[in-house]
Amino acid sequence: MIMRRSGKRTDDGATAGPQRALIAASFVSRVGNGLFNTAAMLYFTLVVHLPAVQVGAGLTIAGLCGLAAGIPAGNLADRHGPRTVWLVSLALQAVTMAAFVLIDGWAAFTLVATLDRLAATASGAAGGGLVARAGGERPAAFRARLRTYVNLGVVAGTLGAAVAIQIDTRAAYTVLILANAASFAGAGLIGLLGVPDYPPLPRPAEHRRWSVLADRPYVSFVALYSAMGFQYQTVSLLLPIWLSAHTDAPRWTVAAVYAVNSGVCALLQSRLGATVETPRQGGRAFRLAGLLFLVSCPLMALTADVPVWVAPVLAVLAVGIHSVGEVWESSGGYTLAFGLAPDHAQGQYQGLFGIGFNAGQALAPAVLTGAVLTLGQPGWLLLGVFFAALGAAGPPVAAWAERSRPGAPETARPQAGSAPVEADR
């Protein structure tokens, strides 16, 4: 790997300085996200006076439009270097976030939210390329460590947002929004000073701008990860609704499960993530995650059938198990996302990875609330089986993808006469 700056090197050959800078930048921006996301719905409905249905529609439109930036931004990062695209996208996010204090209607809200999502998607694609370069030979392990600090940043921001929510004035919400805008500017400044301007890597002559779409094993992995990503909103959306509407658990139980989820992920992400380094290990991590979700989902369903004092204990136990599964799922996802992507096209591949994940998150609320809450406890059981089936698909998809990579042993390559794999175009 070409480096423009000297510095202490980690065991895997990466330079520690850029890693520290990316961790600091991510932590700062996620503190801002925690400040804003916690109070966003209250600001839009109580201060801007938009109906909740309009807010939901605007966010859906913004989320779907934002998907369009993933692969083009990744291509720009591959062609011109990931830092430039990342810094520009952070600057755009700072501007769009600050613009939220000026909106006065649904059209303005939807426009600003759409521009914000486009910038966020571009930032994710270019940021993935930066993680791949700064992570040296173990980018997935670095990404796991990065996620630990991301979780801590969100928790810190959420605690700060609680103060503004308690004050409950337009000025207080405005401070939260502008603080989030400042967090993007601060992250960009940290990146400008501490992250090298990595030059683009040489690309083979047969490289194409949309090569990732012809890589069928990678596209299959992205689809698998996107569906498994429903598990995030199982804890953040589905379980709180279930606890409020179907159990006698005290209201503080919702806060408790959030705290357990964040705490388990922060404590275990680096430790478990460091053990998942190869595509095959990534596939097995997916399978293990699916089995843990198969246990946690029925436990969540059982909270409706236990005494009031047992429900919080059972909910915390279920979320603890689920959170360990989340760590395995994310670790496997990072390993496959980086390990299966060609070095010269990390931005493009991370762009598709982000598109798939964001699309899954956009669909998750409708699927989870429509299916699970409608069916009740059988819906929870079906959800657990769904996750287990996705996890079981992890090892064969990982093995298929690994066989199709350049440099795979001839014995592991597809046999003559099999369908050609166009992953490396």
N, C-alpha and C positions, 0 to 999 in steps of 0.2 A: 504494500500500500504506500502511496506517495504521501508524504507529510510535508507541510510547509513550515511547521513550527516544531521546535524541540520540546521535550518535556519528559517527565517520568512515564515509563511505559508499564503497562499491566502485564500479567503473565501470558496473555494471549496475543501480545504484540501490539495492542492498541495503545494510544497515547492517553494518559489519564486526564490531562488538562481539558481537552474537548469533551470528554465524558462528564467531568464535573460541571462544565459550562452548560451542557445540555440538560443535566439534572437540575441545575439551578434555574435555568430558563423555564423548564417544564413545571417545576414547583411553583414559581412565581405566577405563571399563567393559570395554573390550576387553582391557586388561592383565589384568583379573580373569578374563575368559573364557579367556584363554590359560593362566593359572595353573590354572584348574579343569579345562578340557576336556582338557588334556594328560594329567592324572592321574585323571580321573573313573572310567574303567573299572577302573583298578587299585584305587582306593578301594572301589568297590562290590563288587568280586570278592574282593580280598585282605583288606580290613579289615571290611566289613560281611558278607562271606562269602556273597554271593549268586551263584548260578551265572550264567555269562555268558548263557545262554539266557534266564534270567529278567530279567536286566538289559536285554537286547535287547527282550524282550516289553514290559517296563514303559516303556521309552523310546518304543517304537512307539505304545503306547496313549496316552502323554502327548502325543506329537507330533500324533496324529490329533485328540485332544480339544482341543488348543491351537488348532487351526484355527478353532474356533467363535468365538473372540474377535475375529477380524480386522475384519469389517464392523461389528458392534455398537460396538466400541471406536472405529473410524473415524467412525461417526455421532456418538458422544459428543464426539469431538474437533472435528468440524465444528459441532456445536451449542453447545458450551460453551467452545471454544478448545482447541488441541492441547496447550498446556503443562500444563494441569491434569491431563489424562488421562495424559500422559507421566510427570509427576512421581509420580502415584499408582502407576502400573505399576512404576516403578523402585523405589519403596518396597516394593511387594509382592514384587518379585524379590529384594530384600535379605533379606526375611523368609524366603521359601521357600528361598533358597540356604543361609541359616544353619541352617534346619531339617534339612538333609541330615546334619548332624553328630549328629542325634538318632535317625535311623532305625535300626531293628534287624530289619527284615524286608521281604519283597517288597511287602506291601500298603501299608505306610507309604512305602516308596520310590516306588511307583507314584503314590500320592496326592500326595506332595510334588512329584514330577516333573511331574504333570499341572497342578497349580497354578502351577508355575514356567513351564510352556509357555504357559498362558493369559495370564499376566502379560507374558511376552516377546512374544507376538503382539500384545497391546494396545499395548505399548511401541513395536513396529515401526510399527503403523498411525498412532499419534499422532506418533511421531518423523518419519514421512514427511510429515505435515502441517506440522510445524515446519520441516523442510528446505525445503518449498515456500515457506513464508512468509519465512524468513530468506534464502533464495537469491535473492530479488528476481526479476529477469527471466530469470535463468539458473540455476534450481534444479538442473538435471542437472549443470551444471559444478561447482556447489558440492558436490553429492553425490559426484562423482568425486574432488574434493579431499578430502572427508571420508573416503572409502574408503582413500585413501593413509595417513592417520593411523590408521585402523582396523587396516590390515594391520601397521603398525609396532607398534601396541599389542599385537596378538596375538603377534607375534614376541617382544616384550619379556616378555610373560607366560609364553610357552613356555620361554624361557631360565630364568626364575625357577622354573618348575615342575620343571625338570631337577634342581635342587638337592634339592627335597623327595623326588623319586623316588629319588635316590641315597641319601638318608637312610633312606627306606622304613620309617617308623614311623607309627602312628596319629596321633600328635601332629603330625607333619610334614604329613600329608594334611589334618588338621583346620585347620591354619594356612592352607593353600591355599583351602579352602572358605570360611573366615571372611574371608579377604582378598578373595575374589570378592564375597561379600556386602557387604563394606565398599566395594568399587569401585562397586556400584550406588548405595549411599548417597552416596558422594562425587560421582558423576555427577549425582545429583539435587540435591545442594547447589550444584554449579556451575551447573546449569540454573536453580535458584531465584534465584541471585544475578545471573546473566548473560544469561538469555534472557527477552525481554519476554513478558508475558501477552497474546499477540495476541488481539484480540477476534474472535469468529466473523464470517465474511463474510456479507453478505445473501444469502439464497437465493431463487431465483425461486419463484413460487407453485406451479408444476408440479413442483417437486422432490419426490422420493419417497425414503423411507428405504433402499430397495433398488434405486435407479436404476441402479447400476453393473451389476447383473445383466441389465438390459435393453439395455445398451450392447454389442451383439454384436461390433463391431470391437475394443473394449477387452478383452472376454472372450477373443476369439481371440488377441489379443496376449499376454495373461497365460498362456494355454495354451501358446503358442509359447515364451515365455520360460521357463516351468516345465520343458518338455522339454529345452530347450537347457541348462538349469541342471544337467543330468546331468554336464556337463563338469567341474563343480567336484569331484565325487567321482571322476571319472576320474583325477585327480592325487592326491587325498587318500586314496582307498580302493583303487581298482582297480590302479593302477600299483604301489604298494608290495607288494600281494599277488602280482602278476605277477613283479616283480623277485625276490621271495623264493622263489617256488615254481617258476618257469620259466626262470630265468637263473642264471648263475654270478657275477653282479655282487656285489661286497662289500657288507656290510650298510650301510656308511656311505653308499651310493648313495641310500638312502631319505631320509636327512637332507639330502643334497645337492639332491635334486629339490625338497624342501620349501623349502629356502633360495632356490633359483633362482626358484621360483614366487612366493614372497613378495617377493623383491627386484625382479623384473621388474614385478610389479603396483604396488609402491610407487613405482618410478621413473617408470613410464609412465602411470599412471592419470590424473593431473591433466593431463599434456601432451596425451595423445590424447583424453581426455574433453572437453577444452575445444573440440575441433574438431567435436564431435557436438552440434548445438544444435537441429536441426529434426527433425520426425518422419521426413522423407525421408532425412535423414542417418542417423537411427537405424536405419532399415530397411537402408540400405547397410552400416552397421557390422555388423549381424547377418549379412549375406551374406558379408562379408569374414571374420568370425569363423568361419563355417562352413567356408570354404575353408581357413583355417589349421588347423582341427581335422582336416580331411580329410588334411592333410599330417602332423600330429603323431601321430595314432593309428596309422598304419602304421609310423612310426618307433619307437613304443613296442613294437609287435609284434616288430620286427626285433631287439630286444635279446636275444631268445632264441636268435638264430642267429649271434651274433658272439663273438669271443674274450672272455675275462674282462676284459681291460684295455680293450676297446672298449665294452663294455656300459655302464659309467658315463658315458662321453663321449656315447654315442648317447642315453642316457636324459636327460642334461642338455640336449642339443640339442633333443630332442623336447619336453621340458617348457618350454624357452625359447620355442619356436614356439607351443606351446599357451598359454602365459601371455600372449603378445601377443594371441592370439585371445580369451582371457578378458577382457582389458582392452577390446577392441572390443565384445565381447558385453555386458559390464556397462555400458559407456558408452551403447550403443544402448538397452539396457533402461531405464536411468534416464531418458534423454531421452523415450522413449515413455511411460513410466509417469507422469511429471510433465506432459509436454506435452499429452497427450491427456485429462488429467483436468480437469474444471471447477474453477475456483479455489474455489468455495464447497463443493466436495465432495472435496477432496484427501484428507481422512482416510478417507472411505469407499472411494475408489479405491485408495489405498495399502494399505488393509486387504485388499482383494481381491488386490492384487499380492503382498502377503506370504503370503496363504493359498495362492496358486498356487505360489509359489516353495517354501514349506515342504512342500507336498504332493509336489512333484517330488523334493525332497531325501529325503522319507520313502520314496518308491518307488525311488529310484536304487540303493541297495545291492542290492536283490533283482534288479532288471533287469540291472545291470552284472555282478554276480557270476554270476547265473544264465545269462545269455546269452553274455557275452563270454568268461568263464573256461571255460564248457562247450565253446564252439566253438574256443577257442584263437586262433590268429592270424587265421583268417577272421572271428572275432568282432570283432577289432579293426578289420578293414577295413570290416565292416558298420557298426560304430559311427561310423567316420569319414564314411561315406556318409550315415548318419542325421543327423549334425550338419550336413553340407553341405546336405542337403535342407531341414532346418529353417531354415538361413541363407538359402537361396534364397527361402523363403516370407516373409522379413522385408520386402523392399520392397513387394510387393503388399498385405500386411496393413497396413503403415504408410500406404500411399497410400489404402487403403479407409478407414482410421480418420480420416485427415486430411480426406478429403472430407466425412465425417459430422459434423465439429465445427461449432459455431455460428460464423458469420462467414466460413466458407469461401466462395471465389468461386462465383458461381452456375454458372459453367461447370464447376466441379469437383464440384458437388453431384450426387447421384443424379438420373437423368432421371425425368420423370413416368412413373408406372406401375410404377416399381421398388419393391422392398420397403421400407417405411418404416423408418427408423432411430430408435430410441427412446433414443438416448444421452443426451439432455439432460433427461430427465424427472426 
